[in-house]
Amino acid sequence: MTLDLVFYTNPMSRGQIARWMLEEVGEVYETVLLGYGTTMKAADYRAINPMGKVPAIVHRGKVVTECAAICAYLADAFPAANLAPPVDQRHAYYRWLFFAAGPVEAAVTNKALGFVLPEGRERTAGYGSFDDTIDALESAVSGDGWICGDQFTAADVYVGSQIDWGLMFKSIPTRPAFEAYAARLRARPAYQRQKEIDGALIAEMQKQG
């Protein structure tokens, strides 16, 4: 029987972010594994996500795609998990969640691909410059706690994934604030469960391939 919450993913994808969030939420969910260029591009999955990419979730018939949106949606759909601040205290939550989904994602991707903004066209790109973006990101996580102070939230899952992956793949510079923040994230049981689950799936896929 299909569960109320279905998760479409490939373990070698940004689906790891969504799985971490699902593990933080703690609800039972069904996982559907999709392959690049095959089931991910099939008509039945394109009916869920016309982009033919993962991750996606379907919760009681409602489709949500894009990692930041999935994180925010799950925090609201399952308030008992306490992964979003009260509505009147969500200024930092929204600010950095969408900063990571917009400027950080664009700046890091462009740099990784070797794309250099033409001189004088920085405003056109939206993020301005890579260095300014990274400096701003550092300011969000430079304290001893989380993005929203003492409360761990969905913003930490998404922003934290960007930083964790950036340090791992050297797409963002190593800085003490990033390293300390990543260490706090990696100590979370839900983070560790996600790594164990997706690590096992990746190992199985490599064995079969």
SVG drawing of the C-alpha trace seen along z (x, -y; Angstrom):
<svg xmlns="http://www.w3.org/2000/svg" viewBox="-4 -48 44 54">
<polyline fill="none" stroke="black" stroke-width="0.4" points="0.0,0.0 1.3,-3.4 2.1,-5.6 0.9,-9.2 4.4,-10.5 6.4,-9.3 10.0,-10.3 11.4,-10.1 15.2,-10.2 18.5,-8.9 21.2,-8.5 23.8,-10.3 21.8,-13.5 20.5,-16.4 17.9,-13.9 20.3,-13.5 19.1,-16.9 15.5,-15.9 16.2,-12.6 18.0,-14.4 15.0,-16.6 12.6,-13.6 14.8,-11.9 14.6,-15.1 10.8,-15.1 10.7,-11.5 7.5,-10.5 7.3,-7.2 7.9,-7.6 8.1,-5.4 11.2,-5.7 11.1,-5.3 14.5,-5.1 14.9,-6.5 17.7,-6.2 19.3,-9.0 18.2,-8.9 15.8,-6.1 13.0,-6.1 13.8,-9.7 12.8,-10.7 9.8,-8.3 6.4,-9.7 4.9,-8.6 7.6,-10.5 7.5,-13.5 3.8,-13.7 5.2,-14.4 8.1,-16.5 8.2,-17.8 11.9,-18.5 12.6,-14.8 14.9,-15.3 15.0,-14.4 14.2,-14.9 10.4,-15.2 7.9,-14.3 4.2,-13.5 2.3,-14.1 -1.3,-13.1 -1.4,-13.8 0.4,-17.1 3.6,-17.3 6.6,-19.3 9.9,-19.6 13.1,-21.7 15.1,-21.0 14.5,-24.3 10.8,-24.0 10.7,-20.4 12.5,-21.4 10.1,-24.3 7.0,-22.3 7.9,-19.4 8.6,-21.8 5.1,-23.2 3.3,-19.9 4.7,-18.3 4.9,-21.0 5.4,-18.6 9.0,-18.2 9.7,-21.8 11.7,-22.5 10.4,-26.0 10.3,-29.1 7.0,-30.8 5.6,-32.7 6.4,-36.1 10.1,-35.0 10.9,-33.6 13.0,-36.6 16.3,-34.8 14.7,-31.5 13.3,-32.7 16.3,-35.0 19.0,-32.4 16.9,-29.5 16.3,-31.4 19.7,-33.0 21.2,-29.5 18.7,-28.4 19.4,-31.5 22.7,-33.4 24.7,-30.6 23.6,-27.9 24.2,-30.2 27.5,-31.5 29.0,-28.1 27.7,-26.4 29.1,-29.1 32.5,-29.0 32.6,-25.2 31.8,-25.3 34.5,-28.0 31.9,-30.7 33.4,-34.1 31.1,-37.1 32.1,-39.9 33.5,-42.9 30.9,-45.4 28.0,-42.9 27.9,-41.6 24.5,-43.1 23.0,-41.2 23.9,-37.9 22.0,-38.7 24.6,-37.3 27.1,-40.0 30.3,-38.1 31.4,-34.8 33.4,-36.3 30.6,-38.6 28.2,-35.6 30.5,-33.4 31.2,-36.3 27.4,-36.7 26.9,-33.0 29.7,-32.9 27.8,-35.7 24.8,-33.4 26.6,-30.6 29.3,-32.4 27.7,-32.0 27.8,-29.0 24.2,-27.9 22.0,-27.6 20.7,-30.0 17.6,-30.8 19.6,-31.0 19.1,-28.1 16.5,-26.4 17.6,-24.0 15.3,-24.4 14.8,-23.4 17.0,-26.3 19.9,-24.5 19.2,-21.4 19.3,-23.3 22.0,-25.9 23.9,-23.2 23.8,-20.9 25.2,-23.6 28.1,-24.2 28.7,-20.5 28.9,-19.6 30.9,-22.7 33.6,-21.7 33.6,-18.1 33.9,-19.0 36.0,-22.1 33.5,-24.3 33.5,-26.7 36.6,-27.9 37.5,-26.3 36.8,-28.7 36.6,-28.1 33.0,-29.2 32.0,-26.8 34.0,-23.9 32.5,-24.5 29.0,-24.7 29.4,-21.5 30.7,-19.7 27.6,-20.5 25.4,-19.3 27.3,-16.1 26.7,-15.2 22.9,-15.2 21.4,-11.7 19.1,-12.4 22.2,-13.6 24.0,-10.3 20.9,-8.2 20.7,-9.9 24.4,-9.2 24.0,-5.6 20.9,-5.0 22.2,-6.8 25.7,-5.4 24.3,-1.9 22.2,-2.5 25.2,-4.0 27.3,-1.0 24.6,1.3 24.3,-0.6 28.0,-0.5 28.1,3.2 25.4,3.8 26.9,1.5"/>
</svg>
